């Protein structure tokens, strides 16, 4: 059952770009190896952190196929395929399936602000169009609308919908989903800093931004929690909490991509309208990475 392999830490992968703005597939392949060799549990290309909103169809296919081929079944690949249009979400999900992705991640439609009934019909239509599993992604701060707990629990009855990435920062909502979810329905944190509290409530893991920098650490926090080793989980959480927070000092993925540049993984190239990190925040990031011994 794929749910078992999607417990723990999945990294919401940063997408490397060349200086001319094109996808840097060579850097991406090396980055996939870095992730797997450092203990990540699964990979999530073409999410918010990967700047998928500025990719064209060819680029989405290139990123997903590159990650799938380079992962080579060592870890599962969950491709971000959700948009604010049901038809394009279906198209991208079918494409990801054809490219070998193990599952898809479907963000709540943004800007449209659908009703709860609209969310249900959208996700049912997309999940029903493919044979690989789908994970819902609730991030009201990005989409402008909340997929309510009752809606998520209704969608959890859909055979092809196997989990949710929850980034509502609403602990009452987390608790309701965790209490009433079907046995095998995954609940994954969408906020690194809230991962440990959510794990303590029974969540299964995280789709992580900090996983780009510290994949093994984020995976270990999840593993320790699942083993009931809360002392070691807390120690890691507190050691790296400043990193989890500084990744959001400006809009994600601006800070984490700068960090990956400092760590020698990729160029510091963003797609407009994203712009480079402010100099004062660059210095804060550099100092923290030195303190954590992620760079010299």
Residue pairs with C-beta under 8 A, 6 or more apart in sequence:
1 184
2 76
2 102
2 103
2 133
2 162
3 162
3 163
3 184
3 185
3 186
3 204
5 41
5 42
5 75
5 76
5 102
6 41
6 42
6 76
6 78
6 103
6 135
6 162
6 163
6 186
6 188
6 204
6 205
7 41
7 186
7 204
7 205
7 222
7 226
8 41
8 42
8 204
8 205
8 206
8 219
8 222
8 223
8 226
9 40
9 41
9 42
9 205
9 206
9 208
9 211
9 215
9 218
9 219
9 221
9 222
10 40
10 41
10 42
10 43
10 44
10 78
10 188
10 205
10 206
10 207
10 208
10 211
11 35
11 40
11 42
11 43
11 44
11 207
11 208
11 211
11 212
11 215
11 218
12 44
12 47
12 48
12 49
12 50
12 207
12 208
12 209
12 211
12 212
13 28
13 31
13 32
13 35
13 43
13 44
13 45
13 47
13 49
13 50
13 67
13 212
14 31
14 49
14 50
14 212
14 253
14 256
14 257
14 260
14 266
15 23
15 28
15 45
15 46
15 50
15 51
15 52
15 55
15 63
16 23
16 24
16 27
16 28
16 31
16 260
16 265
16 266
16 267
16 269
17 23
17 24
17 266
17 267
17 269
17 270
17 271
18 24
18 267
18 269
19 267
19 269
21 269
21 271
23 59
23 62
23 63
23 66
24 266
24 267
25 62
25 66
27 265
27 266
27 267
28 63
28 66
28 67
28 70
29 66
29 70
30 265
31 260
31 265
31 266
32 43
32 66
32 67
32 70
32 71
33 70
34 215
34 265
35 43
35 75
35 211
35 215
36 43
36 71
36 74
36 75
38 215
38 216
39 215
39 216
39 219
39 220
40 75
40 211
40 215
40 216
40 218
40 219
41 75
41 205
41 219
41 222
42 75
42 76
42 77
42 78
42 102
43 67
43 71
43 75
43 76
43 77
43 78
44 50
44 77
44 78
44 79
44 80
44 105
44 207
45 63
45 64
45 67
45 77
45 79
45 80
46 52
46 55
46 60
46 63
46 64
46 79
46 80
46 81
47 80
47 105
47 107
47 137
47 207
48 80
48 107
48 139
48 142
48 252
48 253
49 209
49 212
49 252
49 253
49 256
50 63
50 80
50 253
51 253
51 270
51 271
51 274
52 60
52 63
52 80
54 271
54 272
55 63
57 92
57 95
60 92
60 95
61 95
61 99
64 77
64 79
64 95
64 96
64 99
64 101
65 99
65 100
67 77
67 79
68 77
68 99
68 100
68 101
69 100
71 77
76 102
76 103
77 100
77 101
77 102
77 103
78 101
78 102
78 103
78 104
78 105
78 135
78 207
79 96
79 99
79 101
79 103
79 104
79 105
80 104
80 105
80 107
80 137
81 89
81 92
81 93
81 95
81 96
81 104
81 105
81 106
81 126
82 89
82 92
82 104
82 105
82 106
82 107
82 108
82 109
82 126
82 137
83 89
83 92
83 107
83 109
84 109
84 110
84 111
84 112
85 109
86 109
86 121
86 122
86 125
86 126
89 106
89 109
89 122
89 126
90 125
90 126
90 129
90 130
92 104
93 104
93 106
93 126
93 129
93 130
93 134
94 129
94 130
96 104
96 132
97 104
97 130
97 131
97 132
101 132
102 132
102 133
103 132
103 133
103 134
103 135
103 162
104 126
104 130
104 132
104 133
104 134
104 135
105 134
105 135
105 137
105 165
105 207
106 123
106 126
106 127
106 134
106 135
106 136
106 137
107 137
107 139
107 142
107 143
108 119
108 136
108 137
108 138
108 139
108 140
108 143
108 145
108 147
109 118
109 119
109 122
109 143
109 145
110 142
110 143
110 144
110 145
111 143
111 144
112 118
113 144
113 145
114 122
114 145
116 147
116 148
116 150
116 151
119 145
119 147
119 151
119 155
120 151
120 154
120 155
123 134
123 136
123 155
123 158
123 161
124 155
124 158
126 134
127 134
127 158
127 160
127 161
128 158
128 160
130 160
131 160
132 160
133 160
133 161
133 162
133 163
134 160
134 161
134 162
135 161
135 162
135 163
135 164
135 165
135 186
135 188
136 147
136 152
136 155
136 161
136 163
136 164
136 165
137 164
137 165
137 167
137 190
138 146
138 147
138 152
138 164
138 165
138 166
138 167
138 168
138 190
139 165
139 167
139 168
139 190
140 146
140 167
140 168
141 167
141 169
146 168
146 170
146 173
147 164
148 173
149 173
149 176
149 177
149 180
150 176
152 164
152 177
153 176
153 177
153 180
153 181
155 161
156 164
156 181
156 182
156 185
157 182
162 184
162 185
162 186
163 185
163 186
163 187
163 188
163 204
164 177
164 185
164 186
164 187
164 188
165 188
165 189
165 190
165 207
166 173
166 174
166 177
166 187
166 188
166 189
166 190
166 198
166 203
167 189
167 190
167 191
168 174
169 191
169 194
171 197
171 201
174 187
174 198
174 201
174 203
175 201
177 187
178 187
178 201
178 202
178 203
181 187
186 204
186 205
187 198
187 202
187 203
187 204
188 203
188 204
188 205
188 206
188 207
189 195
189 198
189 199
189 203
189 205
189 206
189 207
189 208
190 206
190 207
192 206
192 208
192 209
192 210
192 211
192 218
192 244
192 247
193 241
193 244
193 245
195 203
195 205
195 206
195 208
195 218
195 221
195 222
195 237
196 221
196 225
196 233
196 234
196 237
198 206
199 205
199 221
199 222
199 225
199 226
199 233
200 225
200 230
205 222
206 218
206 222
208 215
208 218
209 244
209 247
209 248
209 252
209 253
209 256
210 217
210 218
210 240
210 243
210 244
210 247
210 256
211 218
211 219
212 256
212 259
212 260
213 243
213 247
213 256
213 259
213 260
213 263
213 289
213 294
214 240
214 243
214 292
214 294
217 236
217 240
220 232
220 233
220 236
221 233
221 236
221 237
224 230
224 232
224 233
224 236
225 233
239 292
240 292
242 288
243 288
243 289
243 292
246 255
246 281
246 284
246 285
246 288
247 255
247 256
247 259
248 255
249 255
249 277
249 281
249 284
249 285
250 277
250 278
250 281
251 274
253 274
254 270
254 274
254 275
254 276
254 277
255 277
255 281
255 285
257 266
257 268
257 270
258 268
258 276
258 277
258 282
258 285
259 285
259 289
259 294
260 266
261 267
261 268
262 285
262 286
262 289
262 295
263 289
263 294
263 295
268 276
270 276
276 282
277 285
286 295
289 295
290 296
